[in-house]
């Protein structure tokens, strides 16, 4: 049996901008994408803490180190600059994989810079 398991998230990121005229997606600082194991064009689930909106789109890379979290296209209607969001990914796993799986949680500061775990210098594990 396959189960859909939580793979990774960027926790409490701050939306830096919304661009209604862009084709679609969410632009994410490439540093955060790499830390959270999110690939360009991968489906992401976004949960807006401020307004309760929950929606899906895909990730695209924003400038490395910029802290950019930008809602593009139709997704721009789901939040605005200053809103806090949780950006999640999921993946199917069989029972054996799921029992030992540990998702990646990337926590960020108010500038969307990663908060580092002292024992895991690149990521914060859940």
Steps between C-alpha positions, in 0.01 A plus 500: 500500500614855424446781746531870421752628754615848598844541337613851587392851587614857534337606826358850561656672199398859439352588161721774357284590200211399275513527122155459345628550142747210510395170338470310826687324781692605809853638477714373788859590590703215349687454832171416671395272215824303531476475879139377475576264209260681266577485128403761242146428372426262789147518638481685828218545747473842660320568827449870575508550876351850481186430297461121514533452123630158393602449136739327264734630234856426390835640611738706291841627602554853629841659547725312741518666842226751417244366746240530225164330552280636220149392403457519123199496268171382645677399823569872558134530604561255789731719706689825519837629612546445872278190524656194662480175304599137533627347174472118497584209274381141518609173341361149474676229702441138573440398863863401564630839380227690683577341837856634499442825314604832654377809317720805451382818672671826410419771750565858399536838667294807410727563197454142371854404590533143630534435871764231532497206737837471675515122450379508138673808358288511184148408609268482794342155530146454625 
